[in-house]
Amino acid sequence: MKKGIKLFSLLIMLVVLGVSIPTADVKAGAKTTTLNSNSFKNKSDWNNMQNQVTIEDNKLIFPADSTEKTGFICKSILRRDEFFSSLAVAEFDLQFSKLPAGQSFVLAFGLPGIESKMANRGNVEVTFSNNNGIKVGVVAYEQANTAITVCNPKSAGMGIGAKAKIRAEITTAGQILVSVNGQQICSGKLPVTGEGRLGFLQTGMCAAEISEFKLTSY
């Protein structure tokens, strides 16, 4: 108890004397994960489910014969820290050469494992679907296989064969923000934290290329 009183007194004295107390640098907590030919070879960082995803010229390629088991999941676990405003920010260029009607390509947060699937408990899924044009929406799962709509699918100005810049952020306050080519598509409150792994999943037959990938986490 006396030790605590002495420490408190010392802090008061420092303040009175105008002595500055060092604080943590917010940027010091940021970690950046990228994707290129070298990182693709490092199997300790990513799990290439079914080994169907390839990389060419630093582009992550999902083939046209992809199945629901085709996925690419980062092994690092995203954890919330209230000291920072963001849990994570994912930025990348996305281009579809095939996105059949009735199928979905997904950027997922909150995955529980490196062999995770869509609709797992805790998932936050940014969905890309083709319904009279490519639309982007967000669903989350408090319980497995029971989707909660966070943002209804919305036209994003994307087209087959055209490259689009995607940005998805989950804040420590529980918000998700998604933009396409600088235009905000979704801003919604999440029923789950989004903590866990990040990955790319799909229902099948979605041919996509991902480039200029950058994941900033804290």
C-alpha positions as a printed Julia matrix, in Angstrom:
218×3 Matrix{Float64}:
   0.0     0.0     0.0
   2.84    2.37    0.98
   4.58    1.59   -2.31
   1.44    2.63   -4.21
   1.22    5.9    -2.27
   4.88    6.68   -2.99
   4.4     5.99   -6.72
   1.32    8.21   -6.84
   3.21   10.99   -5.03
   6.07   10.68   -7.5
   3.71   11.02  -10.46
   2.12   14.12   -8.92
   5.59   15.64   -8.39
   6.55   14.98  -12.01
   3.4    16.67  -13.24
   3.98   19.68  -10.98
   7.57   19.99  -12.21
   6.41   19.77  -15.82
   8.29   16.57  -16.52
   6.8    14.75  -19.53
   5.93   11.07  -19.15
   6.63    8.93  -22.26
   3.57    7.43  -23.94
   3.25    4.54  -26.37
   3.45    5.32  -30.07
   0.19    4.19  -31.67
   1.96    3.34  -34.92
   4.32    1.02  -33.06
   1.51   -1.51  -32.72
   0.73   -1.76  -36.42
   1.62   -4.91  -38.36
   1.46   -5.09  -42.15
   0.96   -8.37  -44.0
   1.37   -8.46  -47.78
   1.18  -11.09  -50.49
   3.81  -11.73  -53.15
   5.69  -14.65  -54.64
   7.99  -14.93  -51.63
   5.29  -14.8   -48.99
   3.28  -17.36  -50.93
   6.15  -19.83  -50.54
   6.21  -19.3   -46.78
   3.66  -21.89  -45.73
   3.91  -20.77  -42.11
   1.95  -17.58  -42.92
  -0.92  -18.83  -45.11
  -2.94  -21.99  -45.62
  -3.75  -22.73  -49.25
  -6.77  -25.01  -48.83
  -6.83  -27.84  -51.39
  -3.73  -26.21  -52.96
  -5.92  -24.8   -55.72
  -4.87  -21.17  -55.4
  -1.75  -20.13  -57.31
   0.28  -16.95  -57.63
   1.62  -15.37  -60.81
   3.33  -11.99  -61.05
   2.39  -11.39  -57.4
  -1.3   -11.99  -58.2
  -3.28  -14.48  -56.14
  -5.32  -16.53  -58.62
  -8.48  -18.5   -57.85
  -9.19  -20.81  -60.83
 -12.49  -21.12  -62.67
 -12.9   -24.69  -61.39
 -12.75  -23.58  -57.75
 -15.01  -25.4   -55.3
 -16.49  -24.59  -51.9
 -13.27  -26.04  -50.44
 -11.06  -23.55  -52.29
  -9.74  -21.01  -49.85
  -6.71  -19.03  -48.75
  -6.46  -18.23  -45.03
  -3.91  -16.19  -43.08
  -2.63  -18.06  -40.04
  -2.14  -14.91  -37.95
  -4.94  -14.22  -35.48
  -6.44  -10.74  -35.33
  -7.08   -9.56  -31.76
  -8.79   -6.41  -30.54
  -6.82   -3.85  -28.55
  -8.89   -0.94  -27.24
  -5.76    1.22  -27.44
  -6.28    1.32  -31.23
  -9.28    2.42  -33.26
  -9.06   -0.49  -35.74
  -8.98   -4.23  -35.37
  -7.78   -4.61  -38.96
  -7.85   -3.02  -42.41
  -7.66   -5.15  -45.58
  -6.87   -3.43  -48.9
  -6.43   -5.1   -52.28
  -7.27   -5.03  -55.98
  -9.9    -7.55  -57.05
 -10.74   -8.71  -60.56
 -13.22  -11.4   -61.59
 -12.99  -13.31  -64.85
 -15.96  -15.46  -63.78
 -18.58  -14.96  -61.08
 -21.65  -17.09  -61.87
 -25.1   -16.05  -60.72
 -25.97  -17.8   -57.48
 -22.34  -18.06  -56.36
 -20.4   -15.89  -53.9
 -16.79  -14.91  -53.38
 -16.0   -13.85  -49.81
 -13.48  -11.86  -47.82
 -13.95  -13.27  -44.31
 -12.86  -11.97  -40.92
 -13.16  -13.84  -37.63
 -12.38  -17.3   -38.98
 -11.79  -19.78  -36.14
  -9.16  -21.91  -37.93
  -7.01  -22.32  -41.03
  -9.47  -24.84  -42.5
 -12.54  -22.69  -41.86
 -15.59  -22.47  -44.09
 -18.26  -19.9   -44.76
 -21.06  -19.49  -42.19
 -18.93  -20.43  -39.17
 -19.87  -18.95  -35.82
 -18.08  -15.61  -35.42
 -17.53  -15.06  -39.14
 -17.84  -11.61  -40.71
 -18.21  -12.06  -44.47
 -17.87   -9.39  -47.13
 -19.69  -11.03  -50.06
 -19.31  -10.46  -53.79
 -22.18  -11.85  -55.86
 -23.44  -11.45  -59.41
 -27.1   -10.52  -59.59
 -27.64   -8.3   -62.63
 -24.21   -6.86  -61.89
 -21.7    -7.42  -59.13
 -23.03   -6.5   -55.7
 -21.24   -6.24  -52.36
 -22.82   -6.99  -48.98
 -21.88   -8.01  -45.45
 -23.25  -10.76  -43.23
 -22.16  -11.97  -39.79
 -22.79  -15.1   -37.75
 -23.51  -15.16  -34.02
 -24.48  -18.79  -34.58
 -23.22  -21.1   -37.31
 -25.3   -21.17  -40.51
 -27.56  -18.34  -39.31
 -26.67  -15.2   -41.21
 -27.33  -11.73  -39.79
 -27.43   -9.09  -42.52
 -25.18   -6.16  -41.68
 -25.37   -4.49  -45.11
 -27.67   -5.58  -47.93
 -25.94   -6.36  -51.25
 -25.38   -3.13  -53.15
 -24.18   -2.38  -56.68
 -20.56   -1.39  -56.48
 -19.77   -0.34  -60.04
 -17.74   -3.51  -60.54
 -17.78   -5.56  -63.72
 -16.38   -8.87  -64.91
 -12.88   -8.31  -66.23
 -12.48   -4.92  -64.53
 -10.16   -4.36  -61.59
 -11.58   -2.74  -58.45
  -9.89   -1.41  -55.32
 -11.38   -2.92  -52.16
 -10.99   -1.64  -48.62
 -12.58   -3.32  -45.6
 -12.04   -2.17  -42.03
 -13.33   -3.5   -38.72
 -13.05   -1.05  -35.85
 -12.56   -1.86  -32.19
 -15.96   -0.24  -31.62
 -17.56   -3.05  -33.64
 -18.21   -1.24  -36.94
 -17.39   -2.53  -40.41
 -16.62   -0.12  -43.24
 -16.34   -1.35  -46.83
 -15.49    0.75  -49.87
 -15.05   -0.05  -53.57
 -12.92    2.3   -55.67
 -13.11    4.87  -52.89
 -16.91    4.76  -52.65
 -18.37    3.58  -49.35
 -20.61    0.55  -49.89
 -21.21   -0.53  -46.31
 -21.13    1.01  -42.85
 -22.73   -1.18  -40.22
 -22.65   -2.39  -36.64
 -21.43   -5.96  -36.17
 -23.02   -8.49  -33.78
 -19.61  -10.19  -33.38
 -16.07   -8.9   -32.84
 -14.39  -10.05  -36.06
 -11.47  -11.4   -34.04
  -9.8   -14.45  -35.57
  -8.22  -15.17  -38.92
  -8.73  -13.47  -42.27
  -9.23  -15.4   -45.48
 -10.73  -15.62  -48.94
 -13.49  -18.21  -49.4
 -16.21  -18.97  -51.93
 -19.17  -21.16  -52.77
 -17.43  -22.39  -55.94
 -16.69  -21.63  -59.6
 -15.53  -18.09  -58.85
 -12.46  -17.13  -60.91
 -10.72  -14.17  -59.3
  -7.39  -12.39  -59.11
  -6.18  -10.51  -56.04
  -3.22   -8.15  -56.19
  -1.66   -5.29  -54.19
  -2.87   -7.0   -51.02
  -2.15   -5.34  -47.68
  -3.51   -6.28  -44.27
  -2.89   -3.81  -41.44
  -3.58   -5.19  -37.99
  -2.87   -4.06  -34.42
